[in-house]
């Protein structure tokens, strides 16, 4: 009797346990499904980015509040302190020429929101269920998505803090009274830019505007006088080969003894274990400069690609192709140094052949038949320098061929943007200083090429809009900014035939005609929708020592912020229809003015930062 009673009790407990399990599982599934239903179009709770709570928000709402905080970052910038000296770096470089106002920091709120959206949406039921319960008590933070020009930011800091460092001095060769001596080394103090950039990225990761204190650190010399003792004789043996005759492409360049004496230096060499030892050799900087600046311009024959023009519907060559021959700088430096060690006075430098990429062997096989796309923009009101640069850029692209399946890079096609290429400079603001830069007007080229690629129906692989709305490129949303090396404008030639670029300047209008073989594709795009207009704040005044005290120079006008988009579609002959919504976000841009002062003052910041004048010294 007791046996059956015991079995009955066990069955009761088993049924009860199963009932509890099923009830619990049912509640869990119900909660999970309810959770999924409620947050179907929302970010899950307790998800943050840059100190902002995004939980419970839709994608567009989350992106909007991120953009609002980013806009404050653009206006106020990030303050770097070294002692009492402060340098303010804003995400965008300001200039009177809109094309030179480019981004040092490119925040990507859409990517940040996408990362926040994925939290709790792994697609694995039990993982997502566990997150449901954990998220009620635990915060999940995502880092801010961005791209930053670290090297340029470091350069801006170095330029603004020039003279505040005393780098260590290595033991060095000194040529006096026709013989070499070795000068003593000296310890130094430098700024810790590596740590500064790490702090900078940490601020960006969290969208923090907490000021950054730049630390100093001791700088030890790599070469000591004691370690270099006895190397003077080796240097004098190398000098005995003077004068040196450098031979390249039927040219001869003479390096006299006096000049050579300054080119022979002590250099630190590291072995495979990282141990530093001194060695006598050529100065890479100054000898390299002779090769690059004195010899290369006279001996180099750059390769030239064939260029074509269209007249009366017929394609003809207007620039013949030929291969080039250029000085191999690295190989020539090595040859020169080896010759000195061997006591040889005559040095044949190394040349290398560079093949042209496009020839005119068979112009009829290129498949260039008719205009298949046109890009147009208007630059009325542009100053003289800007007009000059637009023409220079347009001329550089005229007659350019794009191979089938090639990804066209506008930055690469334009080549070097400098005075030697015919461009004129404009002033930009970096930190607290103004500096001349080349490239004003080239975003007119970028925008016109963007519109030409759209009209042709080509896949756009890289494009970025300007930081703010520019009158030359209205309507908003149809512009493309470029700045070497990034951002670039790129598209793919997927027509199966060559494309030919022809540029036209007609008064204040720039045109790019794309010639090729029509394949029946039809490209369409809607007129841009412009919304979310935001007024800029008051004028930003940047103190500078480059102007007289009290003198004011405004380098950038105010612009409203906005968002814009248009729909782009390409219908191919096989019936395939590719659609894309191309979006643009423009920051509200305050007027920026330089104000001349006798002494730079520290910008307002947290009390502890502005009050701190001591700088940590790191060993």
HELIX and SHEET records of a PDB file:
HELIX    1   1 UNK A    2  UNK A   38  1                                  37    
HELIX    2   2 UNK A   59  UNK A   76  1                                  18    
HELIX    3   3 UNK A   98  UNK A  100  5                                   3    
HELIX    4   4 UNK A  109  UNK A  118  1                                  10    
HELIX    5   5 UNK A  125  UNK A  134  1                                  10    
HELIX    6   6 UNK A  150  UNK A  160  1                                  11    
HELIX    7   7 UNK A  193  UNK A  205  1                                  13    
HELIX    8   8 UNK A  232  UNK A  239  1                                   8    
HELIX    9   9 UNK A  257  UNK A  261  1                                   5    
HELIX   10  10 UNK A  284  UNK A  289  1                                   6    
HELIX   11  11 UNK A  290  UNK A  295  3                                   6    
HELIX   12  12 UNK A  296  UNK A  299  1                                   4    
HELIX   13  13 UNK A  329  UNK A  342  1                                  14    
HELIX   14  14 UNK A  363  UNK A  366  5                                   4    
HELIX   15  15 UNK A  384  UNK A  397  1                                  14    
HELIX   16  16 UNK A  410  UNK A  414  1                                   5    
HELIX   17  17 UNK A  419  UNK A  421  5                                   3    
HELIX   18  18 UNK A  442  UNK A  456  1                                  15    
HELIX   19  19 UNK A  471  UNK A  473  5                                   3    
HELIX   20  20 UNK A  607  UNK A  611  1                                   5    
SHEET    1   A 3 UNK A  52  UNK A  53  0                                        
SHEET    2   A 3 UNK A  47  UNK A  49 -1                                        
SHEET    3   A 3 UNK A 140  UNK A 142  1                                        
SHEET    1   B 3 UNK A  85  UNK A  89  0                                        
SHEET    2   B 3 UNK A  78  UNK A  82 -1                                        
SHEET    3   B 3 UNK A 212  UNK A 213  1                                        
SHEET    1   C 3 UNK A  94  UNK A  95  0                                        
SHEET    2   C 3 UNK A 425  UNK A 430 -1                                        
SHEET    3   C 3 UNK A 433  UNK A 438 -1                                        
SHEET    1   D 2 UNK A 105  UNK A 107  0                                        
SHEET    2   D 2 UNK A 146  UNK A 148 -1                                        
SHEET    1   E 2 UNK A 172  UNK A 176  0                                        
SHEET    2   E 2 UNK A 179  UNK A 183 -1                                        
SHEET    1   F 3 UNK A 188  UNK A 191  0                                        
SHEET    2   F 3 UNK A 216  UNK A 219 -1                                        
SHEET    3   F 3 UNK A 617  UNK A 618  1                                        
SHEET    1   G 3 UNK A 251  UNK A 255  0                                        
SHEET    2   G 3 UNK A 244  UNK A 248 -1                                        
SHEET    3   G 3 UNK A 346  UNK A 348  1                                        
SHEET    1   H 2 UNK A 264  UNK A 270  0                                        
SHEET    2   H 2 UNK A 276  UNK A 282 -1                                        
SHEET    1   I 2 UNK A 307  UNK A 311  0                                        
SHEET    2   I 2 UNK A 314  UNK A 319 -1                                        
SHEET    1   J 2 UNK A 324  UNK A 327  0                                        
SHEET    2   J 2 UNK A 351  UNK A 354 -1                                        
SHEET    1   K 4 UNK A 370  UNK A 378  0                                        
SHEET    2   K 4 UNK A 509  UNK A 516 -1                                        
SHEET    3   K 4 UNK A 499  UNK A 506 -1                                        
SHEET    4   K 4 UNK A 401  UNK A 402 -1                                        
SHEET    1   L 3 UNK A 407  UNK A 409  0                                        
SHEET    2   L 3 UNK A 490  UNK A 492 -1                                        
SHEET    3   L 3 UNK A 459  UNK A 462 -1                                        
SHEET    1   M 3 UNK A 522  UNK A 525  0                                        
SHEET    2   M 3 UNK A 561  UNK A 571 -1                                        
SHEET    3   M 3 UNK A 529  UNK A 534 -1                                        
SHEET    1   N 3 UNK A 522  UNK A 525  0                                        
SHEET    2   N 3 UNK A 561  UNK A 571 -1                                        
SHEET    3   N 3 UNK A 577  UNK A 586 -1                                        
SHEET    1   O 3 UNK A 540  UNK A 544  0                                        
SHEET    2   O 3 UNK A 592  UNK A 596  1                                        
SHEET    3   O 3 UNK A 552  UNK A 556 -1                                        
END                                                                             
